[in-house]
Amino acid sequence: MKKRPYVLASGLALALAVTGCGGASSNSGGETTKAAQENVTPDQGEQEDGAKNNADRNISCTITLATWDVAASKTFDELDLEGRFQELYPNVTIDIEEFNAEPEYFNSMKIRSSASELPDLMFHKSDSMNQYKEYLVDLTDTAANKDNQIASEYAIDGKVYGIPDRKANDYVYYWTDLFDEAGVTVPETWEEFVQVSETLQQHFGANDPEFAAICMGAKDAWPTYPLMEYGPASESGDGYYWDYMTTEDAPFAKGTAIRTVYEKIFNLFQKGVLGADPLGVTYDQSRALFAKKKGAMVLNSPMFLTAYLADGYDPTGLETFYLPFRDSKDDAFNLVTQGDCFLTVTQHSENPEVAKAFLEFYFSDAWYPDYIASISSDSTMNSFPKELDPVLQTASKLQSDVSFVTYGAGESDFIRMVSETKFDCKELGVEMLTEGFNPDARFDELDAIWAEARSKLGL
């Protein structure tokens, strides 16, 4: 299995991947499941109704798979993804295109979609599938979709274009010893969360200028998403809040859920709890600082824990709790949950049946159980449930009574509005961290832009 790291140079297009015929690469000797050794998968009858039935088992070609998840790419090597697939298709080589981060990944895919040079298979976020749907293959009838717990919830115009390989809600990772030393306990309301953050910053930051109660890595913008992207859904209890906003001329007006939660977040940022220079620290740097206990908390998904462990850091003393957006302990504890890393087949594939066969394999007993067991996120497949990492289990033990809010990243009208208004909730989080940010003026400006865009688009 070949792996090619990609780096997006400013102003330059990336070299485009080329798929085609080629000889089989050698099996690296990784352990295979019984199903793969017998050249069948469980539920063979159902799988034969899917893509594998149409693909020539003796075909000789290369298929490309693109991902931004470096930790997952490492797991593909460790668990011998190519070798296992070659038990079914011995002459197919898998070429992994690895990107270091989501922005570079999607910038590259945008360029390549215009040139009809997308890889055979690519991972998507829930919101990006809508933007790429014209380039994706309908997977509604696949066995992988039929066994998936949540793929149908992300259907677009009645069609399933991607199968999520994990599901997760976000967590607040925290060091128990730092909490104990500062004399704070796990918060159950937003006000308590702010107070805990302030106390931690004052206690440890007084003697350590590098300390941040919350390690954010906001220089990369996207790590603000647990607050800026999920906050409106949690505040409102509506996972499809973005779609609701497309029906309003003034969605940022006083009293709306998004205005309310963004004011909470801005006030939190004003407390200085993200450290002395939150916009000068990248996500990777923030993870390293957190590992050194230069920070007490991190807001992120289970992918953080996967990357943390992959870096070789010690998890002793690391626990989690759910971020409480609620104002009172009597209020429902809304917890946003969603599918992630949606595997898709592109219409640019020169070997679409092989690509679909790979997708079926990926979610079958020949690969998926071992893979999902190796990462921190939860399973999306009915046939293969899993027990979460002990670090993540602590959150549900602390707050077992939650109201799950299934997150939708916004359908076509919202995508059109974003394109017209250039609204980016994560970048707005970065704006909030800049000196002189005026929330009232900015929200009024956003309302004006929003109303004008709705009128222009006829919404």
N, C-alpha and C positions, 0 to 999 in steps of 0.2 A: 504494500500500500504506500503510495507516494503522498507526501505532505508538502504543500507549498505555502509558506507564509507570505502574506500580502501586506504591503505597506503602501498607503495612498499618498503619493507625493502631491504637494500643492500645485494645482493647475494642470496636472498631468493625468491622463487616463492610464489605467492599469493594463498590463498585458492580458489579453483575453485567453481564456482557457479553450482548448480545442479537444473535442472528443472524437474518437474514431476507433478503428480496429487496432488490435495489439495483442501480444502474447500474454499468457497468464503469468502473474507473478507468483513467487513461491510462497507457500504457507509458512508463516513465521513460527508455527509450532504452538500457538496458543491453544488452550483447552477448549474443546467444543462440546456442545450439549449433545445428548443422545439423539435428539431429533435431527440435528445437523449431520451427525455421523451416519445416520441411516438415510440421508438424502431426502428426508421428508420433514414436514413441520406438523405439530399437532393441529388438529382441525383441518386435516389435509383436504377433505371434501370442500370445506368452505373456502380454503385458500385457493383451490383449483378453480373456484368460481371467480376469483380475483385475477390479478394481473399475471401471476406466474404461469397460468395455463396457456397464455399466449406468447410466452417468450421461449425461444430456442435454448435449451439447456447447454448446447454446445457452441453457442455464439462466442466469438472472440472479439472483445471490444473493451474500451475504457469508459467508465462513467465517472463524472465529477460530482462531488458533494461539497457544498460551501457552508461554512459555519463561522460565527464570530466567537463561539464558546471554546476558548483555548483549553480549558480543563476537560471539556467533553472530547476534544480532539485527542488529548493525551490518553483518555480512557479508550478511545477507538483503537489506539495502538496497543495498550496494555491488554485488552480483551480480544485482540486480533479480529477486528471487524471484517477485514478483507478475507482472512483465512476461513472464517465461518461462512461467509457468503459464497466462497469458492467451493464449499462442500456441495452447494446447489448449482453454482455456475462456475465451473473450474477454470474457464478461460476469460473471466471478466476481472479486469483490474479496476481498483477503486482509487481515484485521485482526490485527496482531501485538500480543499482550498481553505486555508486557515487565516482568519483576520484577527487582529489584536483587540478590536473593539467594535461595537455596533455602528458608530458613525462612519468609520472607514468602510465597513462591510456594505452598508446600504448606499453610500456614495458610489461605491464600485458597481453595485448591482443596478443602480439607476443608469449609469453610463452603458453598461452591458445590455440592459433591456432595450435601449434605443438601437443598439447595433445587432440585435437578435443573437446575442452571444451569452445568454445566461447559462449557468451550469445545468447538468441534468437534474440534479436535486439541490434544493437550497432550503435552509431553515428561515422561518419568518416569525415575527412577533404578531400578536393578534391584530394590531392596527395596520401593519404593513401588507397583509394579505389583500385587503381591500384595494390598495393602491396598485397591486401587481396582478389582480385577478385575471386580466386579459392575457397574461402570460402563463397562467397555471392550468394544470390538468384537473378536471373534475374527479374527485376521489370518493364520491358518495357511495359507490357500489363496492368499494374495496372491503375486504374482511377486516382490515385494520380499523376502518371507520366504524364498522358494525360492532366491534368489540370495545371501542373507545367510549369512556364515560361522558366526555364533554365536547368532542369534536363537533357534533351537530349544533351545539349552542353557538358556534362561531361560523355557521353557514352563511354564505353571501348569495343573495337572490335564490335561496333554496338549494344551493350547491355547497358541498364541503370541498374546500381546496387545500386544506392542510390538516394534518393529524398531530396534535400536541403530544410531545413525548414526556411531558411532566406537567404537574399542576402544583400550584403553591399559593400560599398567602405570604405576606411579608412579616418579618420579625424585627424586634429590637434585640440585637445581640448585646450582652453586657457582662462585665466582669464582676462576679459576686464579691470578691475581696475588696474591690474599689467601692462598691456600694456599702459594704460593711464598715469600711474605714471612714467613709464620709457620713455614716449614720443615716442612710436613706433606704427606703424599701421600694419595691416595684409599684409604680403608679397605676391607678385604676381610672383616672380621669385626665382630661387634657391639662387642667390647672395643676394637678399633681405632677404630671410629666414635666411641665415647665419648671416647677419648684425643684424637682429632683435634678434637672439639668443645671439649674443655677447653683444649687448647693455643690454639685460635683465640680463645676467650673471654679467656683470660689475656693473650694477646699484644695484641689490639686493644682489649679492654674496659678495660684498665688506664688508658688515656688517653681513652676515649670512653664515657661512661656510657650512651649510647644504643645501643651496639653489642650485637648478639646473634649468637652463632655460628650459631644456627638461628632464622631469622625464621618465627614460627609464626602470629601473628595469632589467639591463642587466645581473645581476647575474644568471637569469633564461635563458639567451640566446635567447629564442623564441621572447621576445618583440622587438628584433632588426628587425623583419620581415618587418615592413612597409618600412624600408629603404633597407635592404639587399635582401629581397625576391621580393618585388614589384618594386624596383628601376629599374632593367633592363627592365622590361615590360613597365614601364612608359617612360623611356629614349628612348627606341626604338619604342614605339607605337605598339609593338607586344606582345600580351598576351600569346603567345606560344613560347616565346623566349628560354625557356629551351630546347624545342624540336629542335629549330634551332641550338643550341649549339652542339647537338650531331652530326651535320654534319660538324663540324669544328675541325681541329687539334689544332688551337691556338685561342680559343674563348676569352682568356683574354689578347690578344695582344693590344698594344697601338692603340687607335682609335675605338675599338669596344664599343658597347653600355654598356656592363657590366663593362669593364675597366673604361670607362668614368664616369659612375655613382658611381662606387666604389671609385674612386679617389675623387669625390665630397664628398662622405660620410666620407672618411678617413680625409680629410681636415677639415670637420665640427667637427669631434671628437677631432682633434688636438686643437681646440679652447677652450676646457675645458667646453663646454656648457652643458655637462651631469653631472656636479657637480664634487666634489672632489674625490668621490669614486664610479663611476658608476657600477663597477663590484662587489661592496659590498652591493648592494641594490637589493632586490627581487622585483618582479612585484607587489605583495601585499603591500610591504613597500612603493614603489614608489607611489601607488595610495593613500595611507594614507598621504604621504608627500604632494602630490598635493592638497589633500583636505584641508590641513593646510596652503596652499599657500606657501609652501616651494619650489614650482616649478611653472613655468608659463605656460608650455605646456606639453601635452602628445600626443604621436602618437599612435593611436589605432583604432580599429573597434567599431561599436555600442555596442558590448559586454562590452566594458569598461564602457559605460554609464549605462548599465543595472546593472553591478556589483557595480558601484559607488552609484547608487540610492538604491540598495539592502543593502548596508552598512549603509544606513541612512544619507549619506552626503548631504549637502545643495548645489543645483545646481545654486543658485542665482549668477548671474554674469558670468556664464559659457557659452561660445559660441564656435563655431567651424569654421575652414576654411580647404580647401583642401591643401595638401602639394604640393607646386609647384616645380617639378623637372626641369621645362623648364628654358632655359637661357635668353629668351627674351619674353616680353609681346606680341610680334608678332608671337611667336611660338604657336602651338596648346597646349592646356592645357590637357594633357593626364591624365585620371583618371582611375585607375585600379579598376575593380569591379568583384565580384565573388560570387558564392553560398557558403554557409557554413552550417555546422552541417547536413551532409547527413545521413538520417535515412536509415539503411540497415537491411535486414533479413539474418541471417547466415544459412549456410547449416548444422550447428551443432544443430539447433533447433529440439527438440523432438515434437514440435507442430507447424510445419511451416505454416499451414493454419491459425491457430489462430494468429501467429505472423504477417502474411500478412494482416489479418483482422484488427489487431491493427494499422498497417501502414496506411491502408485505412481510418480508423477512425481518426487517428492523423491529416490527411490532409483534413478532411471533416468538414462540418458545426458544427458537434457535439463537436469539440475541437479547430480546428485551428484558427478561427477568434478571439476567446477570448485569445488564447495563443499568437498569433503574436501581438495583441494589447498591451500585457503586457510586451513585450520586446522592445528594442530600434531599432532593425533591421527592414528592409523592408520585405514585403511579397513576396513569390515566386509563389503564386497561383493566376491564372487568376480570379478565382471566388471571391477572398477575398483580394482586394487591401487595403492599409492602408495609413494613413497620418503619416509622421515621427514625432518624438519628436521635439518640438520647438528648443531644443539645437542643433539638427542636421540640422534643416532647415536653420539655419543661414549661413551655408557653401554654400548652393546652391544660397542663396540670394546674397552673396558676389561674387560668381563665377558661374554664370548660364551657361556660354558658355564653356562647357567641351566636350572633346572627350572621350567617354567611351571605355576602353580597357578591354575586357573580359579575365580574367586570367585563364590559364591552368597550372596546377602544374607539368606537364611533363608526357609523356606517357612512354611506356615500355622501349624504348631505353634509355631514360633519367634515368629511374629507374635503369637500368642495369649499366649505367655509374656512377651513384651515389654510387651504391653498390661496384663497382670496385675501384673508386677513393676516396671514403669516403668524397666527397665534401659535405659540409653543409653550405649553405649561411649564416645562422643565427650564426653558430659557427665562421664563418669567421668574422662576425661583432664583436664578442667578441675578436677575435685575434687582430682586429684593435685597440681595446681599451687597449691592453697590451703594456707596455713600451718596446720600441725597435723594434716595428713592422716595417718591411721594405716592403712597398707595391710593389715596382718594383721587388724585389727578390721573393716575395711570388707569384706574378702573373706569373712570368716566371716559377716558380716551378709548379704552377697549369697547365700551358700550357704543360709542359713536361709530367706531370702525365696524363693529358687528352689525349694527342696524343698516349701515350703508351697504354692507356685503349681502345681507339678506334681501335687500331691495334689488340689488343688481342681479342676484341669482334667481330672483323670483320665488323665494321661500316664504 
